[in-house]
Amino acid sequence: MRRGYKKRVKDLALQRARLLYLNAVSEVREGEIDRGRDHVKLALRLLEKANAKKPPYLRRWVCKNCYAPLIPGLTVTVRVKGDRKYVIIAKKCLLCGWVSRVRCVRRR
Ligand SMILES: [Zn+2]
């Protein structure tokens, strides 16, 4: 295998995944939710094939249940619940009702 080949494939996959995600967002904004889902699924599959790590936007802003891109105010509601030490960020997908909760340390 050529030197740096895997790295290049990873880089290309990441670039394409980014474009696919941006496309997915604009499709959902236009009301084509299923097409948006398809774009996201394709991006995830590409990254899996290239053995690349998922970028933050695909980890955080995609519904884990129905693969729709999450856009605040359109396909997701974001709630922040306070605690003394931690805050819990709850994101509810408006398409399937899936709620994902992330606990964060409160910053001063
Ligand atoms: Zn969903």
Backbone and ligand atoms as CSV (ligand in chain L), in Angstrom:
chain,resi,resn,atom,element,x,y,z
A,1,MET,N,N,0.841,-1.209,0.000
A,1,MET,CA,C,0.000,0.000,0.000
A,1,MET,C,C,0.871,1.254,0.000
A,2,ARG,N,N,0.417,2.229,-0.746
A,2,ARG,CA,C,1.212,3.457,-0.831
A,2,ARG,C,C,1.228,4.189,0.503
A,3,ARG,N,N,2.268,4.964,0.713
A,3,ARG,CA,C,2.402,5.700,1.963
A,3,ARG,C,C,1.394,6.843,2.009
A,4,GLY,N,N,0.741,7.005,3.136
A,4,GLY,CA,C,-0.198,8.099,3.301
A,4,GLY,C,C,-1.523,7.904,2.586
A,5,TYR,N,N,-1.732,6.693,2.077
A,5,TYR,CA,C,-2.958,6.450,1.314
A,5,TYR,C,C,-4.182,6.515,2.217
A,6,LYS,N,N,-4.096,5.817,3.363
A,6,LYS,CA,C,-5.236,5.771,4.280
A,6,LYS,C,C,-5.603,7.160,4.791
A,7,LYS,N,N,-4.547,7.936,5.056
A,7,LYS,CA,C,-4.756,9.288,5.561
A,7,LYS,C,C,-5.523,10.122,4.522
A,8,ARG,N,N,-5.110,9.954,3.265
A,8,ARG,CA,C,-5.780,10.715,2.200
A,8,ARG,C,C,-7.232,10.290,2.065
A,9,VAL,N,N,-7.474,8.978,2.147
A,9,VAL,CA,C,-8.856,8.494,2.042
A,9,VAL,C,C,-9.702,9.068,3.174
A,10,LYS,N,N,-9.136,9.071,4.385
A,10,LYS,CA,C,-9.841,9.623,5.537
A,10,LYS,C,C,-10.185,11.087,5.304
A,11,ASP,N,N,-9.193,11.825,4.806
A,11,ASP,CA,C,-9.381,13.252,4.570
A,11,ASP,C,C,-10.498,13.487,3.563
A,12,LEU,N,N,-10.478,12.712,2.486
A,12,LEU,CA,C,-11.517,12.861,1.462
A,12,LEU,C,C,-12.888,12.530,2.036
A,13,ALA,N,N,-12.944,11.454,2.831
A,13,ALA,CA,C,-14.224,11.059,3.417
A,13,ALA,C,C,-14.756,12.167,4.314
A,14,LEU,N,N,-13.860,12.790,5.100
A,14,LEU,CA,C,-14.301,13.855,5.999
A,14,LEU,C,C,-14.825,15.055,5.211
A,15,GLN,N,N,-14.095,15.380,4.135
A,15,GLN,CA,C,-14.541,16.514,3.309
A,15,GLN,C,C,-15.920,16.247,2.722
A,16,ARG,N,N,-16.104,15.012,2.225
A,16,ARG,CA,C,-17.363,14.690,1.581
A,16,ARG,C,C,-18.489,14.606,2.610
A,17,ALA,N,N,-18.156,14.080,3.788
A,17,ALA,CA,C,-19.164,13.992,4.836
A,17,ALA,C,C,-19.655,15.380,5.221
A,18,ARG,N,N,-18.725,16.334,5.232
A,18,ARG,CA,C,-19.104,17.701,5.595
A,18,ARG,C,C,-20.076,18.281,4.571
A,19,LEU,N,N,-19.747,18.070,3.300
A,19,LEU,CA,C,-20.631,18.575,2.249
A,19,LEU,C,C,-22.000,17.897,2.320
A,20,LEU,N,N,-21.977,16.583,2.571
A,20,LEU,CA,C,-23.237,15.849,2.653
A,20,LEU,C,C,-24.086,16.361,3.816
A,21,TYR,N,N,-23.419,16.675,4.938
A,21,TYR,CA,C,-24.169,17.168,6.080
A,21,TYR,C,C,-24.789,18.533,5.766
A,22,LEU,N,N,-24.004,19.390,5.122
A,22,LEU,CA,C,-24.529,20.712,4.767
A,22,LEU,C,C,-25.712,20.574,3.816
A,23,ASN,N,N,-25.591,19.652,2.852
A,23,ASN,CA,C,-26.702,19.381,1.945
A,23,ASN,C,C,-27.919,18.891,2.704
A,24,ALA,N,N,-27.677,17.987,3.662
A,24,ALA,CA,C,-28.775,17.425,4.442
A,24,ALA,C,C,-29.529,18.537,5.160
A,25,VAL,N,N,-28.765,19.476,5.747
A,25,VAL,CA,C,-29.402,20.575,6.468
A,25,VAL,C,C,-30.257,21.413,5.535
A,26,SER,N,N,-29.722,21.697,4.341
A,26,SER,CA,C,-30.518,22.548,3.444
A,26,SER,C,C,-31.731,21.794,2.906
A,27,GLU,N,N,-31.610,20.473,2.722
A,27,GLU,CA,C,-32.770,19.689,2.294
A,27,GLU,C,C,-33.875,19.735,3.352
A,28,VAL,N,N,-33.471,19.572,4.628
A,28,VAL,CA,C,-34.467,19.584,5.696
A,28,VAL,C,C,-35.127,20.961,5.793
A,29,ARG,N,N,-34.327,22.012,5.585
A,29,ARG,CA,C,-34.901,23.360,5.609
A,29,ARG,C,C,-35.947,23.549,4.518
A,30,GLU,N,N,-35.747,22.837,3.410
A,30,GLU,CA,C,-36.718,22.939,2.316
A,30,GLU,C,C,-37.862,21.951,2.464
A,31,GLY,N,N,-37.825,21.149,3.524
A,31,GLY,CA,C,-38.931,20.238,3.784
A,31,GLY,C,C,-38.720,18.823,3.286
A,32,GLU,N,N,-37.572,18.549,2.680
A,32,GLU,CA,C,-37.287,17.201,2.187
A,32,GLU,C,C,-36.543,16.415,3.262
A,33,ILE,N,N,-37.301,15.983,4.283
A,33,ILE,CA,C,-36.647,15.390,5.445
A,33,ILE,C,C,-36.041,14.033,5.120
A,34,ASP,N,N,-36.758,13.233,4.319
A,34,ASP,CA,C,-36.224,11.906,3.997
A,34,ASP,C,C,-34.930,12.003,3.200
A,35,ARG,N,N,-34.876,12.979,2.314
A,35,ARG,CA,C,-33.640,13.142,1.536
A,35,ARG,C,C,-32.491,13.582,2.444
A,36,GLY,N,N,-32.815,14.429,3.432
A,36,GLY,CA,C,-31.807,14.836,4.410
A,36,GLY,C,C,-31.265,13.634,5.166
A,37,ARG,N,N,-32.201,12.743,5.564
A,37,ARG,CA,C,-31.777,11.522,6.273
A,37,ARG,C,C,-30.840,10.690,5.407
A,38,ASP,N,N,-31.186,10.564,4.131
A,38,ASP,CA,C,-30.345,9.760,3.239
A,38,ASP,C,C,-28.935,10.322,3.168
A,39,HIS,N,N,-28.839,11.664,3.098
A,39,HIS,CA,C,-27.511,12.293,3.041
A,39,HIS,C,C,-26.710,11.972,4.292
A,40,VAL,N,N,-27.384,12.063,5.453
A,40,VAL,CA,C,-26.682,11.792,6.707
A,40,VAL,C,C,-26.219,10.347,6.756
A,41,LYS,N,N,-27.101,9.419,6.338
A,41,LYS,CA,C,-26.737,8.003,6.371
A,41,LYS,C,C,-25.537,7.738,5.480
A,42,LEU,N,N,-25.544,8.374,4.319
A,42,LEU,CA,C,-24.431,8.179,3.387
A,42,LEU,C,C,-23.128,8.702,3.988
A,43,ALA,N,N,-23.222,9.862,4.639
A,43,ALA,CA,C,-22.014,10.432,5.261
A,43,ALA,C,C,-21.471,9.499,6.336
A,44,LEU,N,N,-22.390,8.941,7.151
A,44,LEU,CA,C,-21.946,8.050,8.224
A,44,LEU,C,C,-21.309,6.790,7.653
A,45,ARG,N,N,-21.903,6.286,6.565
A,45,ARG,CA,C,-21.362,5.061,5.974
A,45,ARG,C,C,-19.980,5.305,5.380
A,46,LEU,N,N,-19.826,6.460,4.755
A,46,LEU,CA,C,-18.523,6.823,4.179
A,46,LEU,C,C,-17.443,6.845,5.251
A,47,LEU,N,N,-17.765,7.477,6.375
A,47,LEU,CA,C,-16.771,7.592,7.441
A,47,LEU,C,C,-16.442,6.223,8.019
A,48,GLU,N,N,-17.456,5.372,8.089
A,48,GLU,CA,C,-17.218,4.030,8.606
A,48,GLU,C,C,-16.279,3.269,7.674
A,49,LYS,N,N,-16.530,3.380,6.379
A,49,LYS,CA,C,-15.701,2.682,5.397
A,49,LYS,C,C,-14.265,3.174,5.436
A,50,ALA,N,N,-14.110,4.499,5.620
A,50,ALA,CA,C,-12.762,5.068,5.632
A,50,ALA,C,C,-12.102,4.909,6.988
A,51,ASN,N,N,-12.867,4.353,7.964
A,51,ASN,CA,C,-12.361,4.165,9.319
A,51,ASN,C,C,-11.962,5.500,9.953
A,52,ALA,N,N,-12.755,6.529,9.677
A,52,ALA,CA,C,-12.453,7.858,10.207
A,52,ALA,C,C,-13.340,8.138,11.414
A,53,LYS,N,N,-12.835,8.993,12.293
A,53,LYS,CA,C,-13.607,9.381,13.466
A,53,LYS,C,C,-14.723,10.323,13.039
A,54,LYS,N,N,-15.862,10.194,13.725
A,54,LYS,CA,C,-16.983,11.073,13.390
A,54,LYS,C,C,-16.678,12.493,13.850
A,55,PRO,N,N,-16.847,13.469,12.976
A,55,PRO,CA,C,-16.660,14.865,13.411
A,55,PRO,C,C,-17.760,15.277,14.381
A,56,PRO,N,N,-17.525,16.320,15.188
A,56,PRO,CA,C,-18.470,16.703,16.245
A,56,PRO,C,C,-19.883,16.961,15.750
A,57,TYR,N,N,-20.026,17.560,14.561
A,57,TYR,CA,C,-21.388,17.868,14.116
A,57,TYR,C,C,-22.181,16.607,13.837
A,58,LEU,N,N,-21.513,15.526,13.418
A,58,LEU,CA,C,-22.238,14.271,13.193
A,58,LEU,C,C,-22.487,13.527,14.499
A,59,ARG,N,N,-21.671,13.802,15.507
A,59,ARG,CA,C,-21.889,13.152,16.795
A,59,ARG,C,C,-23.019,13.835,17.549
A,60,ARG,N,N,-23.077,15.165,17.439
A,60,ARG,CA,C,-24.000,15.910,18.292
A,60,ARG,C,C,-25.279,16.322,17.587
A,61,TRP,N,N,-25.214,16.620,16.297
A,61,TRP,CA,C,-26.356,17.235,15.636
A,61,TRP,C,C,-27.035,16.323,14.633
A,62,VAL,N,N,-27.028,15.015,14.958
A,62,VAL,CA,C,-27.773,14.052,14.154
A,62,VAL,C,C,-28.583,13.204,15.118
A,63,CYS,N,N,-29.865,12.957,14.799
A,63,CYS,CA,C,-30.695,12.131,15.669
A,63,CYS,C,C,-30.185,10.694,15.614
A,64,LYS,N,N,-29.977,10.111,16.810
A,64,LYS,CA,C,-29.417,8.750,16.836
A,64,LYS,C,C,-30.469,7.707,16.508
A,65,ASN,N,N,-31.722,8.112,16.503
A,65,ASN,CA,C,-32.797,7.154,16.248
A,65,ASN,C,C,-33.228,7.170,14.785
A,66,CYS,N,N,-33.364,8.365,14.193
A,66,CYS,CA,C,-33.901,8.419,12.829
A,66,CYS,C,C,-32.942,9.101,11.853
A,67,TYR,N,N,-31.731,9.450,12.285
A,67,TYR,CA,C,-30.677,9.987,11.411
A,67,TYR,C,C,-31.015,11.313,10.742
A,68,ALA,N,N,-31.990,12.027,11.274
A,68,ALA,CA,C,-32.285,13.338,10.707
A,68,ALA,C,C,-31.286,14.346,11.252
A,69,PRO,N,N,-30.824,15.276,10.415
A,69,PRO,CA,C,-29.966,16.338,10.938
A,69,PRO,C,C,-30.773,17.225,11.879
A,70,LEU,N,N,-30.191,17.556,13.017
A,70,LEU,CA,C,-30.929,18.318,14.023
A,70,LEU,C,C,-30.651,19.804,13.858
A,71,ILE,N,N,-31.710,20.554,13.593
A,71,ILE,CA,C,-31.590,21.989,13.445
A,71,ILE,C,C,-32.428,22.626,14.547
A,72,PRO,N,N,-31.800,23.394,15.448
A,72,PRO,CA,C,-32.560,23.989,16.543
A,72,PRO,C,C,-33.701,24.856,16.010
A,73,GLY,N,N,-34.893,24.669,16.565
A,73,GLY,CA,C,-36.045,25.436,16.139
A,73,GLY,C,C,-36.812,24.801,15.005
A,74,LEU,N,N,-36.234,23.786,14.364
A,74,LEU,CA,C,-36.912,23.153,13.236
A,74,LEU,C,C,-37.123,21.668,13.475
A,75,THR,N,N,-36.059,20.961,13.800
A,75,THR,CA,C,-36.197,19.525,14.031
A,75,THR,C,C,-35.773,19.118,15.435
A,76,VAL,N,N,-35.395,20.074,16.252
A,76,VAL,CA,C,-34.964,19.708,17.605
A,76,VAL,C,C,-35.287,20.834,18.579
A,77,THR,N,N,-35.654,20.445,19.811
A,77,THR,CA,C,-35.728,21.436,20.875
A,77,THR,C,C,-34.615,21.130,21.858
A,78,VAL,N,N,-33.975,22.160,22.315
A,78,VAL,CA,C,-32.859,21.991,23.237
A,78,VAL,C,C,-33.247,22.575,24.584
A,79,ARG,N,N,-33.155,21.738,25.608
A,79,ARG,CA,C,-33.454,22.195,26.967
A,79,ARG,C,C,-32.190,22.069,27.796
A,80,VAL,N,N,-31.998,23.021,28.663
A,80,VAL,CA,C,-30.863,22.930,29.578
A,80,VAL,C,C,-31.406,22.887,30.993
A,81,LYS,N,N,-31.110,21.778,31.672
A,81,LYS,CA,C,-31.566,21.656,33.051
A,81,LYS,C,C,-30.378,21.882,33.965
A,82,GLY,N,N,-30.574,22.722,34.941
A,82,GLY,CA,C,-29.466,23.068,35.814
A,82,GLY,C,C,-29.386,22.168,37.032
A,83,ASP,N,N,-28.172,21.969,37.468
A,83,ASP,CA,C,-27.920,21.295,38.723
A,83,ASP,C,C,-26.847,22.131,39.391
A,84,ARG,N,N,-26.432,21.738,40.576
A,84,ARG,CA,C,-25.445,22.594,41.191
A,84,ARG,C,C,-24.084,22.445,40.484
A,85,LYS,N,N,-23.751,21.191,40.202
A,85,LYS,CA,C,-22.422,20.958,39.661
A,85,LYS,C,C,-22.453,20.715,38.147
A,86,TYR,N,N,-23.551,20.103,37.691
A,86,TYR,CA,C,-23.617,19.746,36.277
A,86,TYR,C,C,-24.833,20.395,35.636
A,87,VAL,N,N,-24.765,20.554,34.322
A,87,VAL,CA,C,-25.967,20.912,33.577
A,87,VAL,C,C,-26.274,19.746,32.639
A,88,ILE,N,N,-27.559,19.497,32.428
A,88,ILE,CA,C,-27.956,18.431,31.521
A,88,ILE,C,C,-28.580,19.074,30.297
A,89,ILE,N,N,-28.011,18.775,29.154
A,89,ILE,CA,C,-28.531,19.309,27.906
A,89,ILE,C,C,-29.378,18.224,27.266
A,90,ALA,N,N,-30.673,18.465,27.188
A,90,ALA,CA,C,-31.579,17.473,26.604
A,90,ALA,C,C,-32.020,17.952,25.233
A,91,LYS,N,N,-31.768,17.129,24.212
A,91,LYS,CA,C,-32.186,17.471,22.854
A,91,LYS,C,C,-33.278,16.508,22.446
A,92,LYS,N,N,-34.429,17.080,22.076
A,92,LYS,CA,C,-35.537,16.229,21.671
A,92,LYS,C,C,-35.774,16.381,20.178
A,93,CYS,N,N,-35.681,15.258,19.476
A,93,CYS,CA,C,-35.954,15.258,18.040
A,93,CYS,C,C,-37.452,15.417,17.832
A,94,LEU,N,N,-37.851,16.402,17.034
A,94,LEU,CA,C,-39.275,16.657,16.838
A,94,LEU,C,C,-39.893,15.709,15.815
A,95,LEU,N,N,-39.069,14.932,15.128
A,95,LEU,CA,C,-39.591,14.030,14.105
A,95,LEU,C,C,-39.956,12.678,14.697
A,96,CYS,N,N,-39.155,12.177,15.645
A,96,CYS,CA,C,-39.433,10.851,16.197
A,96,CYS,C,C,-39.564,10.870,17.710
A,97,GLY,N,N,-39.284,11.987,18.343
A,97,GLY,CA,C,-39.464,12.070,19.788
A,97,GLY,C,C,-38.312,11.545,20.609
A,98,TRP,N,N,-37.215,11.196,19.959
A,98,TRP,CA,C,-36.055,10.685,20.671
A,98,TRP,C,C,-35.397,11.805,21.472
A,99,VAL,N,N,-35.073,11.512,22.723
A,99,VAL,CA,C,-34.405,12.513,23.558
A,99,VAL,C,C,-32.998,12.033,23.874
A,100,SER,N,N,-32.025,12.882,23.619
A,100,SER,CA,C,-30.664,12.534,24.022
A,100,SER,C,C,-30.220,13.528,25.079
A,101,ARG,N,N,-29.659,12.993,26.137
A,101,ARG,CA,C,-29.236,13.860,27.235
A,101,ARG,C,C,-27.720,13.799,27.369
A,102,VAL,N,N,-27.132,14.964,27.498
A,102,VAL,CA,C,-25.683,15.041,27.693
A,102,VAL,C,C,-25.422,15.815,28.976
A,103,ARG,N,N,-24.580,15.251,29.806
A,103,ARG,CA,C,-24.258,15.929,31.052
A,103,ARG,C,C,-22.958,16.690,30.878
A,104,CYS,N,N,-22.966,17.935,31.285
A,104,CYS,CA,C,-21.759,18.744,31.161
A,104,CYS,C,C,-21.423,19.329,32.527
A,105,VAL,N,N,-20.153,19.573,32.727
A,105,VAL,CA,C,-19.734,20.247,33.944
A,105,VAL,C,C,-20.020,21.732,33.765
A,106,ARG,N,N,-20.649,22.299,34.760
A,106,ARG,CA,C,-20.957,23.726,34.685
A,106,ARG,C,C,-19.678,24.550,34.753
A,107,ARG,N,N,-19.611,25.513,33.866
A,107,ARG,CA,C,-18.415,26.356,33.865
A,107,ARG,C,C,-18.682,27.666,34.580
A,108,ARG,N,N,-17.696,28.171,35.195
A,108,ARG,CA,C,-17.849,29.431,35.907
A,108,ARG,C,C,-17.610,30.601,34.970
L,1,ZN,ZN,ZN,-35.271,11.521,15.333
